[in-house]
């Protein structure tokens, strides 16, 4: 494809992509980091590193491949972190797990057999695991409406009304309403954002078996199954030929480096990739990659102010940020539940995976996501055995 020159159309598309991608999901990333034991400064650093990682990775990959390979942080992965118990090593253990998850993605890109093995995990079970992870988070707005309706009600109404007009703008609109509520009732005497431009905080990683099994492997699986593989499929659906080795090793490498500053997984995007790949972005398919390049630049810009964003979110009334995160995940929950139960051959196993994961059970150092996937896999193996015996 020829390089060409960027246009105003690709610039505006890139800006919309970055606004939707960042402001629709940064509360989820913050929830996940705090659940992993991050301090406010570490959470700000993690948010900054995640935004810079996906921004720089998008710029590098798109300029190299000349395709609109949109890059994101792993929203499902962050949701997984938000409901996963922190290990004894705290946030440093989590950072070690982030590095391992990124290294697994890098390996999947460089070593084709491993990539095929990772992609061979049955999609219904992976989607059921994701749905089970998301359910407790998506229940947060429901609980908040019962406990603090005056605070959460306006956010939910804005989300519903804007979603009726444009689904992509529903969550950013809800974030704006939540921001207005914080301005009205937040205690700004406690506001201390530090420098306007966020300075990252290096985290020395530690590695433990509990963190690798309970955090790294589920994070890798859910990111591969719900972000990287669909991201490649979206690009193919628009007529591009995405190189899996380049793209997966790229996001994996950036994940490993950014993890040292507290960022969870960087991955390929699916929804924003579609925004960058269609004819509304640019009539010439060869020029659409510029929209993903501009989106990456805007992501980097937002990341520089992560400290201010994190400190401001800290002023929110109880349950407000968690409720916005839950609203942001409702669509993902619906899609993952549908994908999990659509195939009748996997329906029982997917249902078991969903139930065990949603239970939040932890045993022998393994979290509910791991147990859910194991339970669903066993049920599916037994089901296949019964089918074979019957035939």
N, C-alpha and C positions, 0 to 999 in steps of 0.2 A: 504494500500500500504506500502511496506517496505521502510525504509528510504534510504538505500544505501549510496553511496559516490559520491560526485560531480566528473565530468569528465572534461577534457579539452574542449570537444565538448559543454557541457552546459555552460562552462565559456565563450567561444567565442560567443556563441549565446546570452548570457546575455549582453555581451559588445556591440554587434551589436544592440540589442533591445534598450539599454539605449542611444546609440548614435543617433539612428533614432528617438526614442521617445522624447529625450530632444532637440536636435538641429533642429528637424523638426517643433517644435512648440513654443520654448521659445519666439520668437518675438511676437507671438500672445498673450502670457501671459503678456508680458510687455506692449503691446498695451492696453490690457484690464485694467491693473492696473493703467496706466497713465490716461486712460479715466475716471476711478473712482475717480480721484483726488489725487492719490498717489504721494508723492514727490519722487525724485530719490532714496533716502535712503529707503523709504518705499517700492518702487518697487523692489529694490534689496532684501530687507527682504522678501517680498512676494514670489519672485522667489525662494529664498533659502528655505523658509518654504514649498513651494509647492513641490520642488524636494525632500527634506528630508521626507515630509509626504508620498509621493508615494513610496519612496524608503524603508522607515522603515515599512510601511504598507504591501508592497509586501513581505518583509522578514518574518514578523510575520505571515501573512495569509498563505503563502506557506509552511512554516515550520510546521504550525499547521494543515493544511488540507492535505498536501502532494499532492497538485494539482498545475499546473502551472497557478495560478490566477494572471496574470499580472495586475499591477496597474498603473494608469496614472493620470495626472491632466486633468481636463475637458477642452480639446481644444475647443469644441463647446461652452462650458460655458464661456471661456475667450473671444471667438469671440462675444458672446452676450454682455459681459461687454464693449467691444470696441465700440459698437454702441448704448449703453444705456446712457441716460443723467444722470449725477451725481445729487444726491439729495442735498438739502440744507445743510445737515450735513456733506457733503464731504466724505472723505475716511473712517472716523470713522463709518458713516452710512453704507457704503459698507461692512465694516468688520462685522458689526452687521448682515447684510443680509447674508454674507458668513456663519456666525454661524447658522442662522436660516435654510439656505439651507442644511447644514450638519446635523442639528438636524432632519430635515424632512427625510433625507436619513437614519439616524439612526433609526427613528421611523418606516420607511418602512421595515427595516430589522427585528426589534423586534416585530412589530405588523403586522401580516400577512394580515389582511383585508385592512389596509392602503397601504401596499405594492402592493396588487392586484389592489386597486383603482388607485394608481399612474401608474401602468403598463397598466391600461385599457384605458388610454387616446389614442384615435385613432392614430396609427402610422403615417398615411398619414398627419394628421394635425400637429403632432409634427415635422415631417420631413420638412413639408412646412414652419413651423415657423423657423426652423434652416436654410433652404435655403434662406429665406427672410433676416435673420440676416447676412448671409455670403455674399450676393450679393454686398453690398457696399464695403466690405473689398476686395472682389475678383476683383472689378473694379479699385482698387488702382494701380496695375501694368499697366493697360491700360492707365490711366491718366498720370502716371509717364513716360511711353514710349513717350507720346506726348510732355511732358514738359521737361524732362531731359533724352533723349534717350542715351546719351553717358554714363550715370551712370547706368541706369536700363537695357539697352540693353544687356550687357555682362551677367548679372544675369539671364535674361530670356533665353538667348541662352544656358547657362550651364544647366539650369533647363530642357529645352527641350531636349538637347542632352543626358544628364544623364538619363532622364526619359525614353528615348528610349531604354537605356541599362538595367536599373533597376529602377523601379518606386520608390522603397523604399529609394533609395539613391539620388533621384532628388533634394529634398529640402535640405538635408545636403550639397550637392554639391553647391546649390545656396547660402547657408549660407557661405560656404567657399569663394565663389567668392565675395560676399558682404564684407566679412572680408578683402579680398585682396584690394578691392576698398577703404575701410576705411583706411587701411595702407598707400595707395598711396596718397589720397587726404584729409584725416582727419586732423584736427587741434589738434595735440597732446599737444600743449601748454595748452589746456583746460582739459587735461586728469587728473583726480584725483579719483582714485578708492578706496582710503583709505586702510585699512588692506587687505592683500591678501585673508585671510580667512574671509568670511562674518559674521558679527555679526548681529543677528536679531534685529529688532526694534519692541518692543511690542506696539500694537495699542489698546488703550482703546475703546471698541466698544460702539456705540450708536444705539438705535433702534427706527425706525420710521415706521409708516404705509406705507409711500411712498416707502421706501427702501424694506420693506417686500413684498409689492405687485409688485413693479416695478423691483426689482432685485432678491430677494430670491426665490420667487415662479417660475419665468421663468427659473432661474438658476437650480433649482431643477428639473423642468420638462424636460428641454433640456438635462440635464445630465443623468437622469433616462432613457429617451427614446432613446438617441443616444449613451450612453456609458455603463451604468450598465446593462440594459436588453440585449443589443447585446453581452456584455461581458460574461454574463451567458450562452447565446445561443451558443457562439463559443466554450466554454468549453464542453457543452453537445454534440456538433457536433463531437468532438474528442473522445467521449466515456467516459468523466469524469462525475461525479455527483456532481456538485458544490452546496454547502449548501447556499442558498440565505440568510438565517438569519445571518450566520457567516460573509459572505462576505460583505453584504450591511451594517450591523452594524459596521463592521470593517472600511470600507472606510468612513462611516458617522462619526464615532467617531474621526478618524484622521482628517477629515475635520473640525470638531468643534474646535479641539485643534490648528491646524495649522492656522486657520483663525485669531487667536489672533496676529499672526505675519504677517498678510496681505495676506495669501494664499487663493485663491478661491478653488473650490471643488476638492477633491480627489475622484477618481472613479475607477471602473473596466475598463480595456482596452479591446478592441476587436481585432484590427489589431495586436498589439504586443502579445496578448494572443494566436493568431493563430501561430505566429512565435515561441512561446515557447511550443506549444502543438503538433506540427507536427513531423513526423519521421526524418526530417533533423536535429532536435534539439538533439534527442537521440533515438536509436532504441527501447529502453525500455520505454513505457509510464509511468512506475512507477518512473522513474528517471528524467523526464523532468521538474519537478517543480524546480530543481536546477537552470535552466536557468533564471527563473523569480526571484529567490533569488539573483543571481549574478547581474541581471539587477537592482534590488533594491539597491544593494551595490554601483553600478556605479552611479545611480541617486543621491545617497547621496553625493558621491564624487563631482559630477558636481555642486550640490547645494552649497557646501562650497565655491565655487568660483563665486557665483552669483553676488557679488558686482563688481568684475572685468568685468564680462560679461556685466552687466548693464551699467557700466561706459563706456566701449568700444562701446557699441551700441549707447550711447549718442553722440558719435563723428560722427555718420553716416550722410551723406548728407541728405537734406530734401527728404522725400518720400521713402528712401531706405529701412528702416526697415518695413514700412507699406507695401511696394511692396513685400518683401520677405514673410511677413505674408499672403498677398493675394495669392501668388503662392502656399504657403503651404496648403491653404484651397480650391484650385480649385477642387481637387479630392473629397473632402468632399462635396462641393457644387454639383458636378455632381451626386454623390451617393444619396444625400438627395433629389435633384430635381426628380430623377428617382423614388425613393421610394415614394415621395409625390404624383406623378401623375400616378403611375402604376395602381392603383385600380380605375376603371372607376366610381364606386359608390361614391367615395370620391373626384373625380377630381375637380368638381366645388368648393367644400368647401376648398380643398387644394389650389387651385388657388387664392381664396380670401384671405386665410391665408397668402400665400406668398406675394401677392401684398400689403396688409395692413402692414405686417411686414417690407417689403423692403422700404415702403414709409418713415419710420422713424417718423411717426406722434406721437406726445405726447399730451394727453389730460387728464384733471382731475388727474394729477400726475401719470398716467399709461403710460408706454412706448409702443412702436409699437409692441413688441413681445406679450404683453398681449392682446392688441386690436386685433392683427392678429388671435390669438387663439380663442378669443371670437367671432370674426366675422365669422371665419370658422366654429365654433361650431354651431352658429345660422343658418348659411346656410345649414349645414348638417341636423340639426333638422327639418328645414322647408322642405328640400328635402325628408326626410324620411316620413314626414307627407303627402306630395303630393303623394308619391309612395303608401302609405297605402290607401289613398282615392281612387286612381285609381284602386286598386285591390279590 
